[in-house]
Amino acid sequence: MATVQGALHTFLHLRMVDGLDEATVFQITASSSLLALSLSVLMKRRVHEFFLYSHRAATVVLIIGLWEHVRTMATLSRVLLIGAFGTFLLSTIFQNARQIYKNCAWGTRGVRLAHISQIRTYDDSPIVELKLSRPWKIQPGDYIYLCVLTPKCYSFLQRHPFIITWWEDVHGTDKTQIIYVMLDPQRGWTKSVTKHASLFENKMAWLDGPFGQSNCLEQHGTVVLFASGNGIFAQLPLMKGLVVGSRSAAVKTRRIKLIWQTDKYHAQLQEWIQSVLDDERLDKELLDISIHKPANSLESGAIDHLRTSKIHSMGRRVRIIDDVPDVAEYIQRELKEPRESVAVTVSGHQQLRHEVRRQVLLTKCYNVRFYELEYQRGYVDGHKGGMAA
Ligand SMILES: Cc1cc2nc3c(=O)[nH]c(=O)nc-3n(C[C@H](O)[C@H](O)[C@H](O)COP(=O)(O)OP(=O)(O)OC[C@H]3O[C@@H](n4cnc5c(N)ncnc54)[C@H](O)[C@@H]3O)c2cc1C
């Protein structure tokens, strides 16, 4: 809206004036940088670092252009601009002060920062264990921007967002000092960490956050979590948060169904999921997990026709299914027993996202809410037919 208003203002002004005076040149500069700011979002996904620095440069040009444009004008214009800039400056100072407080703790040996205490790699996915300098309160679904303070791979110049997939509370409090982020290696920095994990261990880190959208899942009687591949990074903390909340009756949720399509289920994820399942205080009906491993049906090859079932139970609450999930069936099943309202969340590959969104729309029920989580990656895979269990 600001870009459209700025462009319109410049266009109308240019039609009224004959030549280009200094104020008009700066007006054009400010409008162009505003336009560049809006358009730069288009390249965010492709060239992230370039987006980051060009965004900052355009902001500086915008501020200078605007100031030079209104400098010779009526006092009110200048006061308004100074007011807007002052508010921006104050909120930036406040945010930075908050971040400094969250990152730095003062001990006997001076300032202490967060650091990477360990990196373990499972199935090519590194799990980074971060020890915070002071305890933080984490909301399930939160993410941080991680900047590792080392010259290796120009890490100190980069900050990447990662979901806090797991955390350990400081005994007897609701705060945490150890958080875990899981990396899905891409082509850049995450690939370097995967290849040279040992170079990053014990290095200090600067964390921004925690940030996160509040989905208010705890307000829903039933929560259905769909994930594929590494989408579990984002769904696991939600599952953990709801289970912990239900123990203290702090949430309305009475049923959680996790449907996860994957071909990897490594030891660390198994351990974390098991630790949630092992809780003896857990209501029998509360949690139910279906893990879909379509690759299993391919692996079995020639003997496939001999298999009597594609569904295998692992204990009372976990089923392994050798097929892709039947999204429609899963949603319909949960709707048969509506507990006031149903929340459906998804984090995974594109086809799964489309399918879940489509099926939620098809229910035409006012009490079903759909949430696409902020982290959406994962391998691309076919999604037709499938099973539910
Ligand atoms: C809210 C949020 C939570 C995320 N959580 C996780 C997580 O838990 N685990 C995980 O593995 N990944 C997560 N990601 C994605 C992760 O941030 C990127 O995969 C990572 O930054 C890629 O770094 P790279 O240099 O290896 O990427 P490249 O190979 O250079 O690029 C791969 C992709 O990542 C994007 N990207 C690159 N740098 C950044 C950056 N600084 N910020 C945002 N996107 C970037 C690029 O635009 C491109 O689309 C999350 C992203 C968001 C927005």
The ligand as an SDF file (V2000), in Angstrom:
LIG
                    3D

 53 58  0  0  0  0  0  0  0  0999 V2000
   10.6700  -19.8930    9.9620 C   0  0  0  0  0  0  0  0  0  0  0  0
   11.6630  -20.8460    9.3320 C   0  0  0  0  0  0  0  0  0  0  0  0
   12.0650  -21.9560   10.0420 C   0  0  0  0  0  0  0  0  0  0  0  0
   12.9800  -22.8390    9.4690 C   0  0  0  0  0  0  0  0  0  0  0  0
   13.3640  -23.9480   10.1820 N   0  0  0  0  0  0  0  0  0  0  0  0
   14.2510  -24.8160    9.6510 C   0  0  0  0  0  0  0  0  0  0  0  0
   14.6800  -25.9710   10.3720 C   0  0  0  0  0  0  0  0  0  0  0  0
   14.2370  -26.2480   11.4850 O   0  0  0  0  0  0  0  0  0  0  0  0
   15.5910  -26.7880    9.7820 N   0  0  0  0  0  0  0  0  0  0  0  0
   16.1060  -26.5210    8.5350 C   0  0  0  0  0  0  0  0  0  0  0  0
   16.9340  -27.2980    8.0480 O   0  0  0  0  0  0  0  0  0  0  0  0
   15.7270  -25.4430    7.8450 N   0  0  0  0  0  0  0  0  0  0  0  0
   14.8200  -24.5750    8.3650 C   0  0  0  0  0  0  0  0  0  0  0  0
   14.4320  -23.4720    7.6590 N   0  0  0  0  0  0  0  0  0  0  0  0
   15.0250  -23.2490    6.3330 C   0  0  0  0  0  0  0  0  0  0  0  0
   16.4760  -22.7790    6.5410 C   0  0  0  0  0  0  0  0  0  0  0  0
   16.4970  -21.5350    7.1720 O   0  0  0  0  0  0  0  0  0  0  0  0
   17.2020  -22.7050    5.2150 C   0  0  0  0  0  0  0  0  0  0  0  0
   17.1530  -23.9840    4.6230 O   0  0  0  0  0  0  0  0  0  0  0  0
   18.6520  -22.3240    5.4230 C   0  0  0  0  0  0  0  0  0  0  0  0
   18.7260  -20.9720    5.8220 O   0  0  0  0  0  0  0  0  0  0  0  0
   19.4110  -22.5840    4.1520 C   0  0  0  0  0  0  0  0  0  0  0  0
   20.7340  -22.1190    4.2770 O   0  0  0  0  0  0  0  0  0  0  0  0
   21.7800  -22.4190    3.0940 P   0  0  0  0  0  0  0  0  0  0  0  0
   22.8300  -21.3440    3.0900 O   0  0  0  0  0  0  0  0  0  0  0  0
   22.2820  -23.8200    3.2080 O   0  0  0  0  0  0  0  0  0  0  0  0
   20.7960  -22.2640    1.8470 O   0  0  0  0  0  0  0  0  0  0  0  0
   20.9990  -22.1630    0.2920 P   0  0  0  0  0  0  0  0  0  0  0  0
   21.3510  -23.4920   -0.2770 O   0  0  0  0  0  0  0  0  0  0  0  0
   21.8540  -20.9940   -0.0340 O   0  0  0  0  0  0  0  0  0  0  0  0
   19.4860  -21.8370   -0.1150 O   0  0  0  0  0  0  0  0  0  0  0  0
   18.4450  -22.8060    0.0540 C   0  0  0  0  0  0  0  0  0  0  0  0
   17.1380  -22.1000    0.3600 C   0  0  0  0  0  0  0  0  0  0  0  0
   17.1850  -21.5060    1.6830 O   0  0  0  0  0  0  0  0  0  0  0  0
   16.8440  -20.1160    1.6140 C   0  0  0  0  0  0  0  0  0  0  0  0
   17.7260  -19.3820    2.5370 N   0  0  0  0  0  0  0  0  0  0  0  0
   19.0460  -19.2470    2.4480 C   0  0  0  0  0  0  0  0  0  0  0  0
   19.5210  -18.5040    3.4590 N   0  0  0  0  0  0  0  0  0  0  0  0
   18.4440  -18.1680    4.2110 C   0  0  0  0  0  0  0  0  0  0  0  0
   18.2590  -17.3710    5.3660 C   0  0  0  0  0  0  0  0  0  0  0  0
   19.2710  -16.7660    5.9600 N   0  0  0  0  0  0  0  0  0  0  0  0
   16.9950  -17.2260    5.8480 N   0  0  0  0  0  0  0  0  0  0  0  0
   15.9410  -17.8210    5.2470 C   0  0  0  0  0  0  0  0  0  0  0  0
   16.0450  -18.5790    4.1550 N   0  0  0  0  0  0  0  0  0  0  0  0
   17.2780  -18.7500    3.6280 C   0  0  0  0  0  0  0  0  0  0  0  0
   17.1520  -19.6920    0.1730 C   0  0  0  0  0  0  0  0  0  0  0  0
   16.3550  -18.5940   -0.2020 O   0  0  0  0  0  0  0  0  0  0  0  0
   16.7970  -20.9550   -0.6000 C   0  0  0  0  0  0  0  0  0  0  0  0
   15.4080  -21.0320   -0.8620 O   0  0  0  0  0  0  0  0  0  0  0  0
   13.5040  -22.5940    8.1790 C   0  0  0  0  0  0  0  0  0  0  0  0
   13.0950  -21.4530    7.4760 C   0  0  0  0  0  0  0  0  0  0  0  0
   12.1790  -20.6050    8.0320 C   0  0  0  0  0  0  0  0  0  0  0  0
   11.7470  -19.3980    7.2400 C   0  0  0  0  0  0  0  0  0  0  0  0
  1  2  1  0
  2  3  1  0
  2 52  2  0
  3  4  2  0
  4  5  1  0
  4 50  1  0
  5  6  2  0
  6  7  1  0
  6 13  1  0
  7  8  2  0
  7  9  1  0
  9 10  1  0
 10 11  2  0
 10 12  1  0
 12 13  2  0
 13 14  1  0
 14 15  1  0
 14 50  1  0
 15 16  1  0
 16 17  1  0
 16 18  1  0
 18 19  1  0
 18 20  1  0
 20 21  1  0
 20 22  1  0
 22 23  1  0
 23 24  1  0
 24 25  2  0
 24 26  1  0
 24 27  1  0
 27 28  1  0
 28 29  2  0
 28 30  1  0
 28 31  1  0
 31 32  1  0
 32 33  1  0
 33 34  1  0
 33 48  1  0
 34 35  1  0
 35 36  1  0
 35 46  1  0
 36 37  1  0
 36 45  1  0
 37 38  2  0
 38 39  1  0
 39 40  1  0
 39 45  2  0
 40 41  1  0
 40 42  2  0
 42 43  1  0
 43 44  2  0
 44 45  1  0
 46 47  1  0
 46 48  1  0
 48 49  1  0
 50 51  2  0
 51 52  1  0
 52 53  1  0
M  END
$$$$
